[in-house]
Amino acid sequence: MAVLMQLLGPAPRQVILAGRPSGELWRNAEKLREAGYPVDTAEYDAALDTGELDGMLDKVCAERPLELAIVAVGSMATTSFAEGLLVNGTAISLLLQALVRRKPEQVVLLSSAAAVRPRASIAAYSLGKQLADSTALVLGRQSDVRVLVVRPGFVTTRMTAGLSKPPLATTPERVARRVAAAIELRKTVVWVPGAMSLAVRVLNLLPRKLLPAAWR
């Protein structure tokens, strides 16, 4: 929502919020309507196959072409390794392909620093993000659609609530501002904060057995 509000511009612009039916989805839709934006909602779940994704997108884009797509899908609370790979990787890869086929002007993927430095403690999340991150980069090179991959480190959101805050932690609002600036500069990858890119490179050079368990 922070990224969306940063990129939307002045109302009215048609917004489609796709996600699992939930109170949060309806609250976010109402928040946008109160700000003057026409909003439709659509049901999205990581278990959707290619045909179901195409059907959903055909329906929501029937009246107007898609201009901007923000993909913010992920969970560290999956019940199995297979589910973690599905939610954080396979499902996002299929969604990205379906979106790019509709040739929007811009696709933004909220990836993760863990896509470049997988960690054993969140292996399924890391490897899933790695797949989604790579898919986005390949699609950006193979199509005329501008694709931006966003690689934040620790972001203070509901998903990370209760976890200890590491160095270089950031907020949704800071991520949103970095995304807007990266789109303006037509970048393909942006790290948040910028120092996270250097930190990941340094950590990847160090023997993992010398690092604290949570950083391996």
C-alpha positions as CSV (number, residue, x, y, z in Angstrom):
1,M,0.0,0.0,0.0
2,A,2.9,2.4,0.7
3,V,4.4,1.8,-2.7
4,L,0.9,2.1,-4.4
5,M,0.1,5.4,-2.7
6,Q,3.5,6.7,-3.7
7,L,3.1,5.8,-7.3
8,L,-0.6,6.5,-7.9
9,G,-0.5,10.2,-8.4
10,P,-3.6,12.4,-8.1
11,A,-7.0,10.9,-8.1
12,P,-8.9,9.6,-9.9
13,R,-7.0,6.6,-11.2
14,Q,-8.6,3.2,-11.4
15,V,-7.1,0.7,-8.9
16,I,-7.5,-3.0,-8.8
17,L,-6.5,-4.7,-5.5
18,A,-6.1,-8.4,-5.9
19,G,-5.5,-10.7,-2.9
20,R,-7.1,-13.3,-0.7
21,P,-10.5,-12.2,0.6
22,S,-9.8,-10.6,4.0
23,G,-10.7,-7.7,6.2
24,E,-7.4,-6.1,5.3
25,L,-8.2,-6.2,1.6
26,W,-11.6,-4.5,2.1
27,R,-10.1,-1.9,4.5
28,N,-7.4,-1.0,2.0
29,A,-10.0,-0.7,-0.8
30,E,-12.1,1.6,1.4
31,K,-9.0,3.7,2.3
32,L,-8.3,4.3,-1.4
33,R,-12.0,5.1,-2.2
34,E,-12.0,7.7,0.6
35,A,-8.9,9.2,-1.1
36,G,-10.9,9.5,-4.3
37,Y,-9.7,6.5,-6.3
38,P,-12.2,4.1,-8.0
39,V,-11.3,0.6,-6.7
40,D,-12.2,-2.9,-7.8
41,T,-11.1,-6.0,-5.9
42,A,-10.2,-9.4,-7.3
43,E,-9.5,-12.7,-5.7
44,Y,-5.9,-13.9,-5.9
45,D,-4.3,-16.9,-4.4
46,A,-0.9,-18.5,-4.9
47,A,-2.6,-21.8,-5.8
48,L,-4.1,-20.3,-9.1
49,D,-2.8,-21.9,-12.2
50,T,-1.9,-20.1,-15.5
51,G,-5.5,-20.4,-16.9
52,E,-7.0,-19.1,-13.7
53,L,-4.6,-16.2,-13.6
54,D,-5.4,-15.3,-17.1
55,G,-9.1,-15.4,-16.4
56,M,-8.8,-13.1,-13.4
57,L,-6.6,-10.6,-15.3
58,D,-8.9,-10.7,-18.4
59,K,-11.8,-9.8,-16.2
60,V,-10.3,-7.0,-14.2
61,C,-8.6,-5.5,-17.3
62,A,-11.6,-5.8,-19.6
63,E,-12.5,-2.1,-19.6
64,R,-9.1,-0.5,-19.6
65,P,-5.5,-1.6,-20.3
66,L,-3.1,-2.3,-17.4
67,E,-0.6,0.5,-16.9
68,L,1.2,-0.3,-13.6
69,A,1.4,-3.6,-11.7
70,I,2.8,-3.9,-8.2
71,V,3.5,-7.5,-7.1
72,A,3.7,-7.8,-3.4
73,V,3.3,-11.5,-2.6
74,G,5.2,-13.4,0.1
75,S,5.0,-15.2,3.4
76,M,7.4,-16.5,6.0
77,A,4.6,-18.4,7.8
78,T,4.0,-21.2,5.3
79,T,3.4,-24.6,6.7
80,S,5.9,-26.6,4.6
81,F,9.0,-26.1,2.5
82,A,6.9,-26.9,-0.7
83,E,4.3,-24.3,0.3
84,G,7.0,-21.8,0.9
85,L,8.5,-22.3,-2.6
86,L,5.0,-22.1,-4.1
87,V,3.9,-18.9,-2.4
88,N,7.2,-17.0,-2.6
89,G,8.5,-18.3,-5.9
90,T,6.5,-20.4,-8.4
91,A,3.2,-18.5,-7.9
92,I,4.9,-15.1,-8.4
93,S,6.8,-16.3,-11.5
94,L,3.5,-17.4,-13.1
95,L,1.8,-14.1,-12.1
96,L,4.7,-12.0,-13.5
97,Q,4.5,-13.9,-16.9
98,A,0.7,-13.3,-17.0
99,L,1.2,-9.6,-16.2
100,V,3.9,-9.1,-18.8
101,R,1.8,-10.7,-21.5
102,R,-0.6,-7.8,-21.0
103,K,2.2,-5.3,-21.7
104,P,1.7,-2.7,-18.9
105,E,4.1,0.2,-18.9
106,Q,5.7,-0.8,-15.6
107,V,5.8,-3.9,-13.4
108,V,7.3,-3.6,-9.8
109,L,8.3,-6.7,-8.0
110,L,8.8,-6.5,-4.3
111,S,11.6,-9.1,-3.9
112,S,14.0,-9.3,-1.0
113,A,17.7,-9.1,-0.2
114,A,17.3,-12.8,0.7
115,A,16.9,-13.5,-3.1
116,V,20.6,-12.7,-3.5
117,R,21.7,-14.1,-0.1
118,P,19.5,-17.1,0.8
119,R,19.6,-18.0,4.5
120,A,19.1,-21.4,6.0
121,S,16.7,-20.1,8.7
122,I,14.3,-19.0,6.0
123,A,15.3,-21.3,3.2
124,A,11.9,-21.7,1.5
125,Y,11.3,-18.0,1.6
126,S,14.8,-17.2,0.3
127,L,14.8,-19.7,-2.5
128,G,11.3,-18.8,-3.6
129,K,12.3,-15.1,-3.7
130,Q,15.3,-16.1,-5.7
131,L,13.1,-17.7,-8.4
132,A,10.7,-14.8,-8.5
133,D,13.6,-12.3,-8.6
134,S,15.3,-14.1,-11.5
135,T,12.0,-14.5,-13.4
136,A,11.4,-10.7,-13.2
137,L,14.9,-9.9,-14.5
138,V,14.6,-12.3,-17.4
139,L,11.1,-11.0,-18.4
140,G,12.4,-7.5,-18.3
141,R,15.2,-8.3,-20.7
142,Q,13.0,-10.3,-23.1
143,S,10.1,-7.9,-23.4
144,D,9.3,-4.2,-23.9
145,V,7.8,-4.0,-20.4
146,R,9.8,-2.0,-17.8
147,V,10.4,-4.3,-14.8
148,L,11.8,-3.1,-11.5
149,V,13.0,-5.5,-8.9
150,V,13.0,-4.1,-5.4
151,R,15.4,-5.8,-2.9
152,P,14.8,-4.5,0.6
153,G,16.3,-5.9,3.7
154,F,14.3,-6.1,6.9
155,V,11.1,-4.0,6.6
156,T,9.0,-3.2,9.6
157,T,5.7,-4.7,8.5
158,R,3.1,-7.1,9.9
159,M,5.1,-10.0,8.5
160,T,8.2,-9.1,10.5
161,A,6.3,-8.1,13.7
162,G,7.9,-9.7,16.8
163,L,11.3,-10.2,15.1
164,S,14.3,-8.4,16.4
165,K,15.2,-5.5,14.2
166,P,18.7,-5.9,12.5
167,P,21.0,-3.2,11.2
168,L,19.8,-1.5,8.0
169,A,16.2,-2.1,8.8
170,T,13.8,0.1,6.9
171,T,10.1,1.1,6.7
172,P,7.4,0.8,4.0
173,E,7.5,4.5,3.4
174,R,11.2,4.5,2.7
175,V,10.8,1.6,0.4
176,A,8.1,3.5,-1.5
177,R,10.2,6.6,-2.0
178,R,13.1,4.5,-3.3
179,V,10.8,2.7,-5.7
180,A,9.5,6.0,-7.1
181,A,13.0,7.3,-7.6
182,A,14.1,4.1,-9.3
183,I,11.2,4.2,-11.7
184,E,12.0,7.8,-12.5
185,L,15.6,6.8,-13.4
186,R,14.3,3.7,-15.3
187,K,16.4,1.3,-13.1
188,T,15.9,-2.5,-13.2
189,V,17.0,-3.2,-9.7
190,V,16.9,-1.1,-6.5
191,W,18.1,-2.0,-3.0
192,V,16.6,-0.6,0.1
193,P,18.5,0.9,1.8
194,G,21.2,1.4,-0.8
195,A,23.8,0.1,1.6
196,M,22.1,-3.3,1.6
197,S,23.7,-4.1,-1.7
198,L,27.2,-3.7,-0.3
199,A,26.3,-5.5,2.9
200,V,25.0,-8.5,1.0
201,R,28.2,-8.7,-1.1
202,V,30.4,-8.5,2.0
203,L,28.3,-11.2,3.8
204,N,28.5,-13.5,0.8
205,L,32.3,-13.3,0.9
206,L,32.5,-14.4,4.6
207,P,32.5,-18.0,5.6
208,R,29.0,-18.7,6.9
209,K,30.3,-20.8,9.9
210,L,31.9,-17.6,11.3
211,L,28.6,-15.7,11.3
212,P,25.8,-15.8,13.9
213,A,23.3,-18.6,13.2
214,A,20.5,-16.2,12.1
215,W,22.8,-14.7,9.4
216,R,23.9,-18.0,7.8
